[in-house]
């Protein structure tokens, strides 16, 4: 049993195959790993053909330029976001968190403050007080969002009824 080949050795075999075909590649393979000589010729030829067929999938670019088509950062599965356990905080800690949240959101422009207010499930009056916005602005934006969801549901429902 011979060892696995390194990337540079694959590259040499591939280049040798381009110039001298199977005979030259067999000689090079014997130089790279001498234990291959114990295998019969048919198996070695099969191994070389497999290397040639499956080799050049961006590997040559990686070896020559050192920058291939590898997976980029952030292309994997995202991590789970853990929900904080709010019951471990006492009242003073929650007040500190609320103050910090207020400092951060107070620096945002009005449009982003309105978007932030849509995401919170609080009373209109409390949201307006928290974001320094008019109560009517908050209620109008939340109502418009609710109506748009309701309208889209109604349209889907009508299409469903029409189809059946």
Secondary structure, 3 states (H helix, E strand, C coil): CCCCCCHHHHHHHHHHHHHHHHHHHHHHHHHHCHHHHHCCHHHHHHHHHHHHHHHCCCHHHHHHHCCCCCCCCCCCCCCCCCCCCHHHCCHHHHHHHHHHHHHHHHCCCHHHHHHHHHHCCCCHHHHHHHHCCCHHHHHHHHHHHHHHHHHHHHHHHHHHHHHC
